[in-house]
């Protein structure tokens, strides 16, 4: 059984979502550290401990992803968010639940999962309550899933996009069912521009060629096999 884990990391509200193999939501949660923890190591420890607890709820073949860094961050936030991202990557690498058959971890740009799920790579949750509600309404309209928190919604879209990437590689029928927009979303803008890949070309592209293209685009942070495969050397 394969499970897909999406993590939308934040120092104030980290969204997490686990999808079943069929794409349905198995579990979702929001980590909200108390202000008393400050912005140092105690806050990081709380977030990491919560992520370990959350990811330990499933076993089998695990694919996880967190959102790539936002390069629009400024000041001290750049370092704080960098520390958090690194802690998450290293924690999942070291955690590797004994019941996990394998674990592959990825980092996806926000524009990728927003393009795939919302057909709008620049969609913004905004800063006001009204903006966030409009963002959640758009997600519900496009995905059929209703969320009360934008961080959890983003973690769902991350997991959904990772699942699509995985299913495309494994199932040609799934690939054939993707519309041009969704196929385009799975190929980062830089790659599309460099290789002059248009939606019309992607629509005509054969499954094997598309898989080869995607494997060049989705940066796998690491792959770990928890259970030994075959006889040890």
QUIRA-V817540 format. One record per residue. RES is the residue in one letter. PHI is phi in radians with two decimals (NA if undefined). NEAR is the number of other C-alpha atoms within 12 Angstrom. D_FIRST is the distance of its C-alpha to the first C-alpha in whole Angstrom. Layout:
{{RES	PHI	NEAR	D_FIRST} {RES	PHI	NEAR	D_FIRST}}
//
This chain:
{{X	NA	17	0} {X	-1.88	29	4} {X	-2.20	38	7} {X	-2.06	46	10} {X	-1.98	52	13} {X	-1.94	49	17} {X	-2.25	51	20} {X	-1.80	46	23} {X	-1.28	45	26} {X	-2.81	37	29} {X	-1.32	37	32} {X	-1.94	26	32} {X	-2.82	28	29} {X	-1.55	39	26} {X	-1.59	39	23} {X	-2.40	44	19} {X	-2.57	45	17} {X	-2.03	42	13} {X	-1.85	36	11} {X	-1.28	27	8} {X	-1.03	25	7} {X	-1.48	19	10} {X	1.65	27	12} {X	-1.33	23	13} {X	-1.37	30	14} {X	-1.57	24	13} {X	-2.81	26	15} {X	-2.65	34	18} {X	-2.74	34	21} {X	-2.25	32	25} {X	-1.68	33	26} {X	-2.17	26	30} {X	-1.14	25	32} {X	-1.30	16	35} {X	-1.02	14	38} {X	-1.08	12	40} {X	-1.28	17	37} {X	1.28	16	39} {X	-1.92	24	37} {X	-1.68	21	37} {X	-1.13	18	35} {X	-1.15	18	35} {X	-1.17	29	33} {X	-1.04	34	31} {X	-1.08	23	30} {X	-1.13	29	29} {X	-1.10	38	27} {X	-1.13	35	25} {X	-1.06	22	25} {X	-1.19	28	23} {X	-1.16	38	21} {X	-1.06	28	20} {X	-1.07	19	20} {X	-1.19	29	18} {X	-1.29	40	15} {X	-1.37	23	15} {X	-1.41	23	13} {X	-2.25	31	10} {X	-2.47	26	8} {X	2.14	26	5} {X	-1.54	29	6} {X	-2.02	41	9} {X	-2.10	48	11} {X	-2.22	47	14} {X	-2.63	49	18} {X	-2.16	48	21} {X	-1.29	42	24} {X	-1.11	33	26} {X	-1.04	26	30} {X	-1.59	22	32} {X	-1.42	15	35} {X	-1.59	10	38} {X	-1.13	13	38} {X	-2.29	13	41} {X	1.12	11	43} {X	-1.09	12	41} {X	-1.01	21	38} {X	-1.02	18	37} {X	-1.28	19	37} {X	-1.09	25	35} {X	-1.23	31	32} {X	-1.12	25	32} {X	-1.09	27	32} {X	-1.11	36	29} {X	-1.06	32	27} {X	-1.12	23	28} {X	-1.09	28	27} {X	-1.13	40	24} {X	-1.04	33	23} {X	-1.19	19	24} {X	-1.10	25	22} {X	-1.15	38	19} {X	-1.16	29	20} {X	-1.40	20	21} {X	-1.14	26	19} {X	0.58	32	16} {X	-0.73	27	15} {X	-1.03	22	15} {X	-1.57	21	11} {X	-1.41	29	10} {X	-1.17	24	9} {X	-2.79	29	11} {X	-2.58	36	12} {X	-2.06	34	14} {X	-2.11	37	17} {X	-2.31	37	19} {X	-2.17	37	22} {X	-2.04	40	23} {X	-1.11	34	26} {X	-1.02	38	27} {X	-1.12	32	29} {X	-1.21	40	25} {X	-1.26	46	23} {X	-1.26	38	26} {X	-1.17	33	27} {X	-1.20	40	24} {X	-1.54	41	24} {X	-2.00	33	27} {X	1.04	27	29} {X	-2.61	22	31} {X	-1.18	25	30} {X	-1.81	19	33} {X	-0.98	24	33} {X	-2.13	23	34} {X	-1.38	25	33} {X	1.23	15	37} {X	-2.06	12	38} {X	-1.59	12	40} {X	-1.08	14	38} {X	-1.10	12	39} {X	-1.08	16	38} {X	-1.15	23	34} {X	-1.15	22	34} {X	-1.12	23	35} {X	-1.11	31	32} {X	-1.16	32	30} {X	-1.14	23	31} {X	-1.15	26	31} {X	-1.11	36	27} {X	-1.09	23	27} {X	-1.13	16	29} {X	-1.50	20	27} {X	-1.92	26	23} {X	1.46	18	24} {X	-1.86	24	23} {X	-1.87	23	26} {X	-2.20	30	26} {X	-1.73	22	29} {X	-2.47	32	28} {X	-1.23	38	28} {X	-1.21	36	26} {X	-1.17	35	23} {X	-1.05	44	24} {X	-1.15	53	24} {X	-1.15	46	20} {X	-1.12	50	19} {X	-1.17	53	20} {X	-1.07	46	19} {X	-1.12	50	15} {X	-1.13	44	16} {X	-1.21	45	18} {X	-1.10	47	15} {X	-1.10	40	13} {X	-1.07	39	16} {X	-1.02	43	16} {X	-1.15	34	13} {X	-1.15	29	13} {X	-1.06	30	17} {X	-1.20	25	16} {X	-1.70	18	14} {X	-2.39	18	15} {X	-1.12	21	19} {X	-1.12	14	19} {X	-1.08	20	17} {X	-1.03	32	20} {X	-1.11	24	23} {X	-1.50	17	22} {X	-1.42	27	23} {X	-1.29	20	26} {X	-0.95	24	29} {X	-1.11	26	28} {X	-1.21	32	25} {X	-1.10	40	25} {X	-1.09	41	28} {X	-1.08	40	26} {X	-1.37	50	23} {X	-2.01	41	26} {X	-0.95	33	28} {X	-0.91	21	32} {X	-1.08	18	33} {X	-1.23	20	32} {X	-1.03	23	33} {X	-1.22	13	36} {X	-1.12	12	36} {X	-1.76	16	35} {X	0.92	16	37} {X	-1.64	25	34} {X	-1.80	22	35} {X	-0.97	22	32} {X	-1.17	15	34} {X	-1.18	18	33} {X	-1.15	31	30} {X	-1.15	22	30} {X	-1.55	20	32} {X	-1.18	22	29} {X	-1.28	18	27} {X	-0.97	25	24} {X	-1.06	19	24} {X	-1.18	19	27} {X	-1.14	29	25} {X	-1.08	27	22} {X	-1.10	17	24} {X	-1.15	27	26} {X	-1.13	30	23} {X	-1.13	21	22} {X	-1.44	19	25} {X	-1.66	27	25} {X	-1.44	32	22} {X	-1.37	24	23} {X	-1.42	24	20} {X	-1.23	23	22} {X	-2.93	22	20} {X	-2.29	23	17} {X	-2.23	26	16} {X	-1.76	25	15} {X	-1.37	22	15} {X	-1.69	19	14} {X	-0.99	14	17} {X	-1.76	11	17} {X	1.28	7	20} {X	-1.50	6	23} {X	-1.18	6	24} {X	-1.32	5	27}}
//
